[in-house]
Amino acid sequence: MVKILRSLVRHRRLVRSFVVRDLKARYVGSTMGFFWSVIFPIVNLFVFMFVFQFLLRARFGDQMGPKEVAFYMLAGILIWAAFAETLTRATNCLVENANLIQKVVFPSEILPLNLGLSSLVNMLIGLPIVVAGTWVVMENPLGVQFLAIPVLLAVQLLFTVGLGYLLATLNALWRDTYHLVGVGVQVWMFATPIFYPPFLVEQAKIAKSDNPDDGFYTFGWLLDINPMHWLVESWRRVLLFGQWPEPAMLLRFTLVAVLAFAAGSLFFQRQKRVFPDLL
Amino acid sequence: MGPTSEQSGSAIIAKDLAKRYRIYDKPIDRLYDVVLPFKKRFRDFWAVKNVYLDIAKGSTIGIIGVNGAGKSTLLKLLSGISEPTRGEVHVEGRVTSLIELGAGFHPEFSGRENIHLACSILGLSEAEIAEKMEPIIAFSELGDFVDRPVKTYSSGMYVRLGFSVATCVDPDILLIDEALSVGDEHFKGKCLRRLNEFSEAGGTTIFVSHDLGSVRSMCSHVVLMDDGEVVEQGAPDAVADEYLKRVRARADDPMQMRSRAENEYPAWGSGELFLEDVQVLGEEGQPGRMFQTGEDVTIRLCYRAVADTEDPVFGVGIYRSDGTYVNGSNHLWRDQPIEFGAIRAGETGEVDMCLGRLPLLAGQYYLSTFVYDHSKPAPTAIDHREHVQTFEVVDARVQQHGLLTLPSTWRVRRTAGADAETTEWTSER
């Protein structure tokens, strides 16, 4: 892990070149350019608003009207999109850059980081909308709590890139990983309270049988094992409600992020020497 | 040169270098192997083994060998792209490899942006890139195209840009893998000049090729690889002879000739008569796949008639591998034509096209055969086959370049001053 971090620092200029290239590559040749970074989440927002608010009539509690719900969802979508995008792209990054890895002496460990940074920058383009929105419609807009944003960005990057290392390595060894990740990300998204408030999960229950005395299956544990829930929740507290993140939650996420990065980078480092032969 | 030279004067030292690839039958076995490394699920394949090299600074080394001999793997080990399974490599200085020109170019970006990124991959700082940018663009001769996306480039332009980047960044060691097929003759010449300048300035070049001609003209020392091992090294001529011996032994192996995939190229015709075999015969009348310039060569067409036919005419087209039509002829359009007349079903025979002393220079060539019915005003195809046979010409004796040898002599006349006598020299062929 230290080895990888050191290598990342050593190649920071190359990382920057790649991030810039990736950001440019997103919209090179398109007329609207970076505007798409904003349009995409907003369209997504309308779709999910329609489905969850109007068709399914999900309850968001008493204190949130439709406008609040919109920004509540939008914040979740932006964060999730950055995470999911990095994850899927990182999984395939070694295969996609096989040309570089096989033909040039190339530090492949920078690839997941590039993707993570690029997605975060993309996310930062969308975030001001959320912040501006909360100033207009919410009661407790962002104040001094914006100081928490760099911390959240850092732990999110750590977690995402750590998983990215793990999945990229797995995918180099076994190509089905990529498809598996595609499905997994989808499932994970709906398991995370993005389009619905967390208390719905806590309340949800399914009877074990027709006899009510048998008890119920409950789903609150889903939130207790889902690091992305902790992250999204922390972001929302800061962006929407002008509160500091809940320390316990943020701490837990940080711990998981460090673990993910340690495990992912270790696995990556140990398999790295075979990449040129595998791809 | 050689294993005895001083360590300080070496650019690259390889000790007991070996590379093993693991061949897995199923992709998932690779994953199991990482998770549960207790059972053997792979077969070993040693692409390179027992390689000792000591390459002096400033020398130009050629690595030759047939396809699959491990040349490219060795180059990857020397460049540090892939890690050796056993042994070690010491490298002094910055290595640039021309294993693939333009690796990592992004098609949507302009040439200039791609130069920038390629240079940062090679480890140049921002200031160095700014300094190198103009020379690179100038050398690549891209002109205004440098600001257009790389996807609009012709393949020649792409390779030119790649070559310019790789050689303009002041490497100490240059590794070249057959990369000199860089577009037109003009640019090729420029590349060779650039490589010569590079080695005159003290750079070390390692050059992988199976083009004997360029290896002989450029290298001071040649390493011959076969089956992953260095089997011979030394002066270019001696090693080249050994290489030719091995290649001919392999190429003339009849098993190898039969195993060529059949009919991957177009063939058509009415089919009353067909060619059972097309052979290229060498000096001793043996069918082969590899010939030397100047060798007595005959192309033999063996036919079998399955139905009656009138006036078939056999023709042969000779092409160079790049599609250049070298020659086409048949036995009818001659001063003294041979006419077949009627052929009955069941007849077999052979038609020879005797080339005499083969004038073709080194390269890959292929043959197409044409059997046409000339009894009608417009000849129609009976059995037309494209690309039926390939052969290679190597040229160890003739020091000429291009497509064909020409029976030329050279004459020089010199007069030292106004009153002096004129002296004349004439060179033999």
Interface residues (C-beta under 8 A of the other chain):
Chain A: R13 L14 S17 F18 R21 K24 A25 V28 G29 N97 N99 L100 I101 Q102 K103 V104 V105 F106 L170 L173 W174 R175 D176 Q271 R273 P276 D277 L278
Chain B: Y21 P27 I28 R30 L31 V34 K76 S79 G80 I81 S82 E83 V95 S97 I99 E100 A103 G104 H106 E108 F109 E113 H116 L117 S120 I121 L122 S125 E126 P149
